[in-house]
Each structure stands twice: as structure tokens, then as C-alpha cells.
């Protein structure tokens, strides 16, 4: 017996209405334009709260506890919907395209890496031997081993004669041809060594890039209070308004965990900014915002969010 569907006939018919749009996004490898409007439509027709709290009219606000339960149910329903679409209509994503492109790029890099490791011992002797034969037959100026270091450099028309230029082009083509051929016919052990070389080189580049990025993010996060002070002090002066800003995201200084902050301009007659004047600021403003930040950055580091001291003017 087939498992019972999680969706009613009406819900399945509604999903069928979105089939063409889904397939268009599937072909483009980008589902961003699809999910948000679809979820809005689905939950407008079948609100989760009606299933969870049938005795609470839709025009009555849920309690904070009920809102948490409802949000969890909405997230679970979204995952079910995405799973059904992918099972029914397939799932060709941009990630698959990227994986194919990455595989292709690595395959192109392997012969280059092989050349770095084995040029002098395996590629150069073969190229030298063929160059001697071809240049003699064509009557071209031979390229000696000392000259080959110039191959691939910037060559200007007046720098070298035509024969030498032709010889250099010929040698370049031979290097590429024999590099590919020799690598293709190499032993599994050598190919594994080259693959390990490429893997290590790629990881080193990623690590270096990540470290540079983290340093940049950390510096910019530390500069935020000063930058915001300059911006909002001017706006407060020009408008006569008060301002409150919420911000947050993964913090390199906290190992990638979520950090949320607030910034305030304007005070009550008692000298309190919004975060101080409102007694439930952390509970009803910062905590929900921290939950939002966690959903906005689902890959952030594990652990509790951190509320840093609010900045104010």
C-alpha cells in the first residue's frame, strides 16, 4: 500500500498550477523567484495556525509561545513542499551546474599540475627531441634549453626574428600536446600524486581567502559603531527624528556564531535610549531578531546567539 499523502487533493491541484513556473526555474538552475511567492500563496490558502490552533480566530494574535510553535510548523511544511516538488518534478539545481563546472575546471588543471611536477624529468626530454627533428626539417632556428624560459613571456614584434618566433610557437604547442598525452598515459600512482597536489593547492587557496575575508569582516564589524554614529547623527540633525537599528550575522571573532547588536539615536527626557526605556527590549526585540538572524544564516556556527552592548548617541 502506498504511503498516505501529506497533502489534500486541493493542495496537490494548487501545486500543479505552479508546475510550469517551477520547471522554468529548474531549467535556469535558480529557484529564487519561485519559492517565496509560492509559500505566500500556499500559507494564505492553508494557514498552519488553523490546524494548530483551530479555536483561535485568525483576527486574534497568537501568544508568543503559540507563535513559536506556528513558526516551527511553517518551516516543517516548507521542507515538505520542497521535497514533494523535487520528487515530482525533479531537482536540477544551480549547485549541480556548479559541480559540473568545478569538475571540468579540475580536469583542466590536472595536466598543468603534472607539468609543474614533471616538466624537467618527463615532458622536456620528449619536447626537446621532437623540436630538433621538426626545426631541422622546417629550416627554423632551434630553441635551446636556455631559451625556453622565455616561452610564454611578453614578446614584441621587433624583439625576435620570424624563425625564432615560429620556433617558440611550435615549442609551446608541443609542450601542451605532450603534457596531455603523457599525463593521460601515466600510472595511477602518478595521477594520484598530481590529484593530491591540486587538492592541497586548492585547499591552501581557500584557507588563505577565508582568512583574508574573516580579517576584513572583523575589522568592518568593529568599525560599525563609528560608521553608524556618523550617518545617524547627521540624519537626526537633518530630520529631528530618533533612530534605532538592528543588525547581526555570523561573527568571525565568535567562531562564526550569530552576533546581534542594536544602535540607537535619540533619548527620552529622562536620558534613556529606546533599548533602555523599553523594559522588554531584549526579550521582545532582540531575541526575535536573533531568531531571524539564525534563519537568515542557517550555516552559522553552533551555539547561542550573543547580544552585545547596544551603542547609542
C-alpha positions as CSV (number, residue, x, y, z in Angstrom):
1,X,0.0,0.0,0.0
2,X,1.3,3.4,-0.9
3,X,2.0,5.8,2.0
4,X,-0.7,8.3,2.7
5,X,-0.1,11.7,1.1
6,X,0.7,14.6,3.4
7,X,-1.4,16.9,1.1
8,X,-5.1,17.0,0.2
9,X,-6.4,16.8,-3.4
10,X,-6.9,20.6,-3.4
11,X,-3.3,21.2,-2.3
12,X,-1.9,18.9,-4.9
13,X,-4.0,20.7,-7.6
14,X,-2.7,24.0,-6.3
15,X,0.9,22.7,-6.7
16,X,0.1,21.6,-10.2
17,X,-0.8,25.2,-11.0
18,X,2.8,26.1,-10.2
19,X,4.4,23.4,-12.2
20,X,5.4,25.4,-15.3
21,X,6.9,28.1,-13.2
22,X,8.9,25.5,-11.2
23,X,10.2,23.9,-14.4
24,X,11.2,27.3,-15.8
25,X,13.3,27.9,-12.6
26,X,14.6,24.4,-12.8
27,X,15.8,25.0,-16.4
28,X,17.5,28.2,-15.3
29,X,19.0,26.5,-12.2
30,X,17.7,29.2,-9.9
31,X,14.6,28.7,-7.8
32,X,14.9,32.1,-6.0
33,X,11.9,33.6,-7.9
34,X,9.7,30.5,-7.2
35,X,9.7,29.6,-3.6
36,X,8.8,32.9,-1.9
37,X,5.6,33.7,-3.8
38,X,4.6,30.0,-3.8
39,X,4.9,29.8,0.0
40,X,3.0,33.0,0.4
41,X,0.1,31.6,-1.7
42,X,0.1,28.2,-0.1
43,X,0.1,29.6,3.5
44,X,-2.6,32.2,2.6
45,X,-4.9,29.3,1.5
46,X,-4.0,26.9,4.3
47,X,-2.5,28.7,7.3
48,X,-0.8,26.3,9.7
49,X,-2.3,28.1,12.6
50,X,-5.7,26.8,11.6
51,X,-4.5,23.3,12.1
52,X,-2.6,24.0,15.3
53,X,-5.0,26.4,17.0
54,X,-8.5,25.9,15.4
55,X,-10.1,27.6,18.4
56,X,-8.2,30.9,17.9
57,X,-9.8,33.2,15.3
58,X,-7.4,34.5,12.6
59,X,-8.0,38.1,13.7
60,X,-6.7,37.3,17.2
61,X,-2.9,37.4,17.8
62,X,-1.3,34.2,18.9
63,X,0.6,34.2,22.2
64,X,4.5,34.3,22.0
65,X,4.6,30.6,22.7
66,X,2.0,29.8,20.1
67,X,3.9,31.9,17.5
68,X,7.0,29.8,18.1
69,X,5.0,26.6,17.6
70,X,3.4,28.0,14.5
71,X,6.8,29.2,13.0
72,X,8.2,25.7,13.6
73,X,5.3,24.1,11.8
74,X,5.6,26.6,8.9
75,X,9.3,25.7,8.4
76,X,8.5,22.0,8.5
77,X,5.7,22.5,5.9
78,X,8.1,24.4,3.6
79,X,10.5,21.5,3.7
80,X,7.7,19.0,2.9
81,X,6.6,21.2,-0.1
82,X,10.1,21.5,-1.4
83,X,10.6,17.7,-1.1
84,X,7.4,17.0,-2.9
85,X,8.2,19.4,-5.8
86,X,11.7,17.8,-6.2
87,X,10.3,14.3,-6.1
88,X,7.5,15.1,-8.5
89,X,9.2,17.4,-11.0
90,X,12.9,16.7,-10.5
91,X,15.7,18.7,-8.9
92,X,18.3,20.2,-11.3
93,X,19.8,23.0,-9.3
94,X,22.4,25.6,-9.9
95,X,24.6,23.6,-7.4
96,X,24.7,20.7,-9.9
97,X,25.7,23.0,-12.6
98,X,28.4,24.4,-10.4
99,X,29.6,20.9,-9.5
100,X,29.9,20.0,-13.2
101,X,31.8,23.2,-13.9
102,X,34.1,22.6,-10.9
103,X,34.8,19.0,-12.1
104,X,35.6,20.4,-15.6
105,X,37.9,23.0,-14.2
106,X,39.8,20.4,-12.1
107,X,40.3,18.2,-15.1
108,X,41.8,21.2,-16.9
109,X,44.1,21.9,-14.0
110,X,45.5,18.3,-13.7
111,X,47.8,18.5,-16.8
112,X,49.1,21.9,-15.7
113,X,49.9,20.5,-12.2
114,X,51.5,17.4,-13.8
115,X,53.7,19.8,-15.8
116,X,54.8,21.6,-12.6
117,X,55.8,18.4,-11.0
118,X,57.3,16.5,-14.0
119,X,58.2,19.0,-16.7
120,X,62.0,18.7,-16.5
121,X,62.1,14.9,-16.0
122,X,59.4,13.7,-18.3
123,X,57.9,16.4,-20.6
124,X,61.0,18.4,-21.6
125,X,63.1,15.5,-22.9
126,X,60.3,14.4,-25.3
127,X,59.7,18.0,-26.5
128,X,63.4,18.6,-27.0
129,X,63.8,15.5,-29.1
130,X,60.8,16.4,-31.3
131,X,61.9,20.0,-31.6
132,X,65.2,19.0,-33.0
133,X,63.6,17.0,-35.8
134,X,60.9,19.5,-36.7
135,X,63.1,22.6,-36.7
136,X,65.7,20.8,-38.9
137,X,63.0,19.7,-41.3
138,X,61.4,23.1,-41.5
139,X,64.7,25.0,-41.5
140,X,63.8,27.0,-38.4
141,X,66.1,28.4,-35.8
142,X,66.3,25.8,-33.0
143,X,65.3,26.8,-29.4
144,X,67.9,25.8,-26.9
145,X,67.2,24.7,-23.3
146,X,68.4,28.1,-22.1
147,X,65.9,30.0,-24.3
148,X,62.9,28.0,-23.3
149,X,62.4,30.1,-20.2
150,X,61.2,32.9,-22.4
151,X,58.3,30.8,-23.7
152,X,55.0,32.4,-22.9
153,X,56.5,35.7,-21.9
154,X,55.6,39.1,-23.5
155,X,57.1,39.1,-27.0
156,X,57.0,42.2,-29.1
157,X,57.2,42.2,-32.9
158,X,60.6,43.8,-33.1
159,X,62.3,41.7,-30.4
160,X,62.9,38.5,-32.2
161,X,63.1,37.2,-35.8
162,X,60.4,35.4,-37.6
163,X,62.2,32.0,-37.4
164,X,62.6,32.2,-33.6
165,X,59.1,33.3,-33.1
166,X,57.8,30.4,-35.1
167,X,60.0,28.0,-33.1
168,X,58.6,29.3,-29.9
169,X,55.0,28.9,-31.0
170,X,55.9,25.4,-32.2
171,X,57.5,24.5,-28.9
172,X,54.5,25.8,-26.9
173,X,52.2,23.6,-28.9
174,X,54.4,20.6,-28.4
175,X,54.6,21.2,-24.7
176,X,50.8,21.3,-24.4
177,X,50.4,18.2,-26.7
178,X,52.9,16.1,-24.9
179,X,51.8,17.2,-21.4
180,X,48.3,16.0,-22.1
181,X,49.4,12.8,-23.8
182,X,52.0,11.9,-21.1
183,X,49.6,12.6,-18.2
184,X,46.8,10.5,-19.9
185,X,49.2,7.5,-20.1
186,X,50.7,8.0,-16.6
187,X,50.4,5.3,-13.9
188,X,47.6,5.5,-11.4
189,X,50.2,6.4,-8.7
190,X,51.4,9.4,-10.5
191,X,47.9,10.6,-11.3
192,X,47.0,10.2,-7.6
193,X,50.1,12.3,-6.7
194,X,49.0,15.1,-9.1
195,X,45.4,15.0,-7.8
196,X,46.7,15.3,-4.2
197,X,48.9,18.2,-5.3
198,X,45.9,20.0,-6.9
199,X,43.7,19.3,-3.8
200,X,46.3,20.7,-1.4
201,X,46.8,23.8,-3.6
202,X,43.0,24.4,-3.8
203,X,42.6,24.0,0.0
204,X,45.5,26.4,0.6
205,X,43.9,29.0,-1.6
206,X,40.5,28.6,0.1
207,X,42.1,28.8,3.5
208,X,44.0,31.9,2.6
209,X,40.9,33.5,1.0
210,X,38.8,32.6,4.1
211,X,41.4,34.1,6.5
212,X,41.6,37.3,4.5
213,X,37.8,37.5,4.4
214,X,37.5,36.9,8.1
215,X,40.0,39.6,8.9
216,X,38.1,42.0,6.6
217,X,34.8,41.2,8.2
218,X,36.1,41.5,11.7
219,X,37.6,44.9,11.0
220,X,34.4,46.2,9.4
221,X,32.3,44.9,12.2
222,X,34.5,46.7,14.7
223,X,34.1,49.9,12.7
224,X,30.3,49.7,12.7
225,X,29.6,51.9,15.8
226,X,31.7,54.8,14.4
227,X,30.2,54.5,10.9
228,X,26.6,54.4,12.2
229,X,27.3,57.3,14.5
230,X,28.4,59.5,11.6
231,X,25.4,58.5,9.5
232,X,22.6,58.7,12.0
233,X,23.9,61.8,13.9
234,X,23.6,63.6,10.6
235,X,20.2,62.2,9.9
236,X,18.9,63.1,13.3
237,X,20.1,66.6,12.9
238,X,18.5,66.9,9.4
239,X,15.2,65.3,10.3
240,X,14.7,65.8,14.0
241,X,13.9,62.1,14.3
242,X,15.1,59.3,16.5
243,X,16.6,56.1,15.0
244,X,17.0,52.5,16.1
245,X,18.9,50.0,14.1
246,X,19.1,46.2,14.5
247,X,21.9,44.2,12.9
248,X,23.5,40.9,13.2
249,X,25.1,37.9,11.5
250,X,28.0,35.4,11.8
251,X,30.9,36.8,13.8
252,X,34.4,35.6,12.9
253,X,35.5,36.7,16.3
254,X,33.0,34.3,17.8
255,X,33.9,31.4,15.7
256,X,31.1,32.0,13.2
257,X,28.3,32.1,15.8
258,X,25.5,34.7,15.4
259,X,26.1,38.1,17.0
260,X,23.3,40.7,17.1
261,X,23.5,44.3,18.1
262,X,21.4,47.4,18.2
263,X,22.2,51.1,17.7
264,X,20.1,54.0,18.9
265,X,19.9,57.7,18.4
266,X,17.6,59.8,20.5
267,X,16.7,59.9,24.2
268,X,13.7,60.4,26.4
269,X,13.5,63.4,28.7
270,X,14.9,61.0,31.3
271,X,18.0,60.4,29.2
272,X,17.2,56.9,28.1
273,X,17.6,55.5,24.6
274,X,14.9,53.1,23.2
275,X,16.7,49.9,24.4
276,X,16.8,51.3,28.0
277,X,13.4,52.9,28.0
278,X,11.6,49.7,26.9
279,X,11.9,47.2,29.7
280,X,11.3,44.2,27.4
281,X,13.7,45.2,24.7
282,X,15.9,42.1,24.9
283,X,13.1,39.7,25.3
284,X,10.7,41.1,22.7
285,X,13.0,42.8,20.2
286,X,16.5,41.3,20.3
287,X,15.6,37.7,20.9
288,X,13.1,37.5,18.0
289,X,15.7,39.3,15.8
290,X,18.3,36.8,16.9
291,X,16.0,34.0,15.8
292,X,15.6,35.8,12.4
293,X,19.3,36.1,12.0
294,X,19.8,32.4,12.7
295,X,17.3,31.6,9.9
296,X,18.9,34.1,7.6
297,X,22.3,32.4,8.2
298,X,21.4,28.7,8.7
299,X,25.1,27.7,8.2
300,X,26.4,29.9,11.0
301,X,28.4,28.2,13.8
302,X,26.6,26.3,16.5
303,X,25.9,27.8,19.9
304,X,23.8,30.5,21.5
305,X,23.5,33.9,19.9
306,X,25.3,36.8,21.6
307,X,23.7,40.2,22.4
308,X,26.4,42.8,22.5
309,X,26.0,46.0,24.3
310,X,23.8,48.5,22.4
311,X,25.5,51.5,21.1
312,X,23.8,54.9,21.3
313,X,24.2,58.6,20.8
